[in-house]
Amino acid sequence: MIYRSRAPLRIGLAGGGTDVSPYMDQFGGCVVNATIDLYAHARLLPTKDHQITFEAPDKKTEFSFSPNKTDFTTLPREFELFYGVYQHLAAHAGPLPGFKLSAYIEAPQGSGLGTSSTLVVALLGVFREWLQLPWDREQIAQRAFHIERIELGLAGGRQDQYAASYGGINFMTFNPNGSVHVKPLHLSAADTLELETCLLLYYTHIQRESAQIIRHQMESVKQGATDRIQAMHELKQQALQLRNAFENGTFEILGELLNFGWQQKKKMADQISNSYIDQLYTTAIEAGAVGGKISGAGGGGFLFFYCPGITKLKVAEALSKYNGAIQHFTFSHQGLTTWRQNH
């Protein structure tokens, strides 16, 4: 039997950064995000020996070990998340029999679409399917967060794990006590199509380490940097306004809200934007986009723009002179999905 899973990547529409401690711990946070039809995939094949193999087919890399006889100082970096999930499962479900675990992501890591967290959710999902573990969507998201942020000590927030596990367009509230509430935003079919038609997703071809940017953001809050904390307050209000717009069917103000949010986001850390990203943004606005922002922590990855009417074609043409690429997408309304199949 072969066990499989997939989990969707996301674009962060509003409030990103308010889901990161210590801001969230002090003030609470909220975000609006939407999953898209780009996925992290995992595949697990049980084996008859006790050998465990990790495989990254997109990187043409493998790493095999025996659980009782290995030196993990040699673990390739691309398998850090694989091993983190394996270690978590071994601690909570007991010793595991041999298996080969393969996984890949349909977007570059460091692209701002929540790739690392989505991969962890997909990995947990394939183990859940294999071992028939009684984990619901919330428990998967909680475990993914705990593995990344607590057990592996990787800097970041909470929204990505919940987006990948639940799927859809959601308003998420992150409370200071650590609890999370996910509220689906149910757009009509026509509004969903209109939103897809008016959003342009653009890959800058700049991969970056989001953890460094997030650590600067975290340090600003710890030091009580008033201007940066105020920017996060404004981003939280932006998420609330966007939630209301979606619920009232007035999402045409999205461009204005995105533009406001982008100006606030740049205040959170110096590395979020640079002269090249600012140039891309200005080019898109001059070509007809009403607003936009970077998806994720910043510094590179994906930008997206709200292009009303037929301005999307003009914006795409204006951006074509740069080294990036348009990424076509539709919204994905399913979160983590798992299944099994005979050889």
N, C-alpha and C positions, 0 to 999 in steps of 0.2 A: 504494500500500500504506500502511496505517495501522498504527503500532506502539504497543502498549499495555503497561502494567505496573500492578501493585498490590502493596503491602506492608502487613502488618498492624501496627496500633498495639499497645501492650502495657501491662499493669499490672505494677508492681513489687511482688512479694510479700515479699521479704526481702533484706537486704544492700545495698540501694540507697545509694549514696554511697561504698562501698568500691571502686567501679570508677573513681573519679576520682583523678587525680594531684594532689598528690604522695603521698597516702596509699597508692595502689596501687603506686607505684614503691618505696616503703619496705617495705611490709608484705604486699603482695599483697591481692587482694580476691576476694569471691565473692558472687553474687546468685542468687536464684530469681525468675524472671519468667514471665509467660504472655501470649501474644498473643491478641487478641480480634477479633471480627468488625466492627471499624471499620478503615478502610484509608486509605492515601495512594494516589492514582491519578495516573498520568502517561500522556500521549498525545502521540505525535510524528508529524507529517506532513511528509515531505520536500517541498521546493518546488523549482521550476526555476530561480529566481533565487538570488543569493547572500545574500539578506536573511535575517536570523534574528529570529524573533519569540517572545517569552515571553508566555504568557497565564495569568492566574489567574482562571478563570471564576467562582469563588465570590466574588471581590472585584471582578469586572467591570473588570479592569485588564489592559492590554497594554503591552509595551515592545518596539520593533523597532529593529534596528541593522544596519549593515554591519560585518563584523569588522574591516575596515581603516579605517573612518571613524566613530569614535564617541568620545564623551566620557562615561566611566562615572561621572562625578560626578553625572550626572542619573539614574542607575539607581535606580528605586524600591526601597525597602527590601524589599518583598515578593518581589523577584526576586534577592535576595542569594544564596540557595542555588542557584537556577537558574544564575546566572552562575558561581558557584563550581564547579559540576559541568561546565558548558560549558568553562570555562578548563582544568580538569583534563583533560578529554577532548582538547581541542585540543593540549595539551602532550604527551600520551601517544600520541594516535592520529593526529596531524597535522591540517592544516586540514580543516574540515568543510564540506560543501555546505550550501545553505540549508535551513531547516526551521522549522516552527512547533511549539513545545513548550508543551503545556498541562498543568497539574497542580492538584490540589486535595486537601484532607484532610477526612475525615468527622468531624472534631472540631476545636474551636478550638485554634489554636496557643497555647502557654502553659498547656495544660490538664493537663500532667503525665503524658501517655500516650506520650511520646517522639515527638511529632509532627514536629519538625524533622529528626531523624535518620532517621525513617521516610520522610519526603519525599525526602531525599537518596538513600536506598536505592532508592526507586521511580524516581527520575530516572536513576540509574546503570543500573537494570534496563532501562529503555526504550531507552537508548543501546546497551546490550549486545545487545538484540534487533535493533535497526536495523543496527548495524555488525558483528554476529556476532562479538563479542569473547569470548575463551576464559576468562571469569571465572567461578569457582565461588562458592558462598555465602560462604565465608571471605574470598575476595579482594574481593567486593563490600563486605562489612562493613569490611574493613581500609581500602579506598579511601574509603568513606563517613566513617569516623573521621578519616582523614588530611585529607580536604577540609574537614570542619567544624573540627577542633581545631587542625590545623597550618596549612593554607593560608589559612583564613578567620579563624583565631584565636578561635573561639567557645568559651567555657568550657563544660565538661560532661564526662561520662564516656564509657564504652565499651559499656555494656550495650544501649543502644537500637538501635545499628546491627546488632548480632548478633541481637537478637530479631527485628527486621524482616526480616533476610535469611534466618534459619533457620526462624522460626515455631515454635509449639508451647509446651509447658511445659518449661522448661529450667533446669538448674543450670549456672551459668557461673563459671569460675575465671579470674581475671585475675592473671597472674604479674608480678613485678617486672621481668622482662626484656621485657615487652610482649607475650608470647604469651598466647593466649586458648584455653581449652578449653570447648567447649559439649557438655554431657551431657543428652540428652533424658530427661525423667522420664515414664515410660510408665504413666499411670494406667489402670485398667480403665475400660470404657465406663460402668459403674455409678458408679464413683468420680468420673469426670469430670462426669457429670450431677448427682451429689450436690453437688459443689463449685460448679457453676454455679448450682444451686438455692439454695445457702446464702450465696452472695456477693451483696451489694448494692452497686452502683456508683452514686455520687451526684455530680453535677456542681454545684459551689458557685456557678457563674457568676462566679467571680473569675479573671480571666486575669492572669498575672504573668510577670515576666522571670526565668526560672530561672537565667540566667547570673550575676545579681547575688548570689543566694543561694549558688550554687556557688563563686563567687569568695571569699565570706566563709569558706566551709568550707575551701577550699584555703589561705587565709591562716592559718587556725587551725592547720593541720598544719605549715605552714612555721614558725610561731612556737612550735611545740611545746606547744600548749595541751593539757595532760595530760587534763583531763576530757573534752574533745571527741574526742581521739584514742581514749580508752578507750571512748567511746560507739561509735565506728566498729568497734573490736575486738569489742564486744558484738553489733553488727549482723552482723558476719561469722559469728560463732558462731550467730546466729539463722538465717542462710541454711543453714548446715550442718545444724542441727537440723531445719529444714523439709525439706531434701533427704531426710534419713533418714526423716522421717514419711511423705513421699510414697512412698518406696521400700518402706516397711513397711506401707503401707495404713492408717496411723493419722493421717490428716490432720485428724481432729476436734480435734487440739490446735492447729490453725491459728489459731483465735481468740486463744488464750493467747499464742502466739508473735507474732501481729500486735500485740497490746496491749503486749507487752514491747518489740518493735521500735519502736513509736510513741513510747514513753517515751524510748528511746535516741536516736531520730532527732531529737527536739526539742532534744536537747543539742548537736547538731552546729553549729547556727547559730541566731541569735535570730529570724530572719525566717521560719523553717519553719512556725511556727504563730502564731496570734493569738487574741484573745478570741472572735471569731466562730467560727473553726474549732474551738476548744476547746469552745464551746457546742454545735456540731453533734455533736462526738464524744461529749460527755456525754449529749446527748439520745438518740443511737443506743444507747449502752450501757444507759441507764435503760430503754429500750424493749425490750431483750432481746438486742442484739448482744453477743457475747463479746469481740470485739476488732476493731480496724481500723487504718487508717493512711491517710496521704495518698499518692497515687501520684506519683512524680517528686520534684523538688527541694523542693516545699512552697510555702507562701504562698498557695495557692489551687488551682484546677484540680479534679481528681477526688479524692474520698475513697472508700474502699470498706470494707465491714464484713462480718465473718463472723457470720451469723445462723442458728444451728442450729434444727432442727425447723421449726416454722411461724412463728418470730419475725420472719421477713423482712417479713411483712405489717404487723406492729405497728411495726417500725422505719421502714418506708416511710411509714406514717401519721403517726408522730411527726415525721418530717423534713418532711412536707408543709406545715407552718406556716412554713417558711423559704422563701427565694427561689430555692433550687436546684431540681434536677430529677433524678429517677431515670433512669439510662441502662440500658436492657435490653441484654444482650449474651450471646453464647455464645463459647466458646473457638475460636480459629482455629488449625488444626493445619498449615496451609500457610504458608510464609514468602513471600518474593518470588516472584511469578508473572509471566511475560511471555508475550505472544502477538502475533500479527499478523493483519490482516484486510484483505481487498480493500475498496476504496472502496464 
